[in-house]
Amino acid sequence: MKWFKEHKKAASIGLFLLVLILIGCGVAFSDSGNGSDQKEQEASVTDTKKETAEEEKSSDAEVKKEDAAKEEVSEEKKETKEEAKKEEKTEKKDDTKKTSTASATATTKKDEAKASSSKSSSNSSTKKTETKSNGSSSSSSSQSKPQHTHTWVAQTKSVYHEATGHYENKWVEDSAAWDEDVYATKVICNCGAVFDSVDAWGQHSAEGCYQGYYVDDVKTGTIHHEATGHNEQKWVQDSAAWTETVTTGYKCSGCGATK
């Protein structure tokens, strides 16, 4: 662009110098000419100057237009480059996502293949150990060990439950019922007859019983006494106290895992 401008300016300057040289030559040959010719020559010079100025203006305008067009083209190129970069970024993101998903699937497939191979190797090792003798135990031990199987043992605790019951009014006996014997002093004849006084025994003796007598206490009756006591609140048990065994979880006896 700069080269074009400089070339155009040099061409206009050369044209202008050529015109001046031609005018100078004409003046040299026409030294004896009249003033009217000089005026015409001056008018032609001014016309050429105007033409060169107009040409320079037009050339500058064209250069400006070309610069604006080039700037527009450069801006369009920048926009297209930015859009291409954005598209490349999105394509790269898609590619990374695809590669990540592909790697994840590949790892899962590898893990599945490893698990299947370990299972098959464990099965084969168990079969070999069953068929081989004690001398082949070293070869079977070098193979992969079988998977651990949990042996769950219940974990318990004891919970104590109090006895249940209620209060009731109960008769509490202070003393039991009993019978009291009543005695009286009597005069007893040796024949067994009992008299209230000696006089009564004397009359019995006068009637023909000549045996002697003695005085003693003789039971004459019985007095019954009822039991004594009082009412009070007493605890009546409905169910006895007991201990409950509660399961709190399970623990593997081999590895210590819990659930």
CORPEUR-V429861 format. One record per helix or strand of 2 or more residues. SS is the DSSP state (helix for helix, strand for strand). FROM is the first residue (numbers start at 1). TO is the last residue. Records with the same first field share a line. If there is no record, write none. Layout:
# CORPEUR-V429861
SS = FROM-TO, FROM-TO
This chain:
# CORPEUR-V429861
helix = 2-29, 35-131, 134-142, 198-206
strand = 152-161, 164-175, 178-189, 194-195, 213-225, 228-239, 242-252
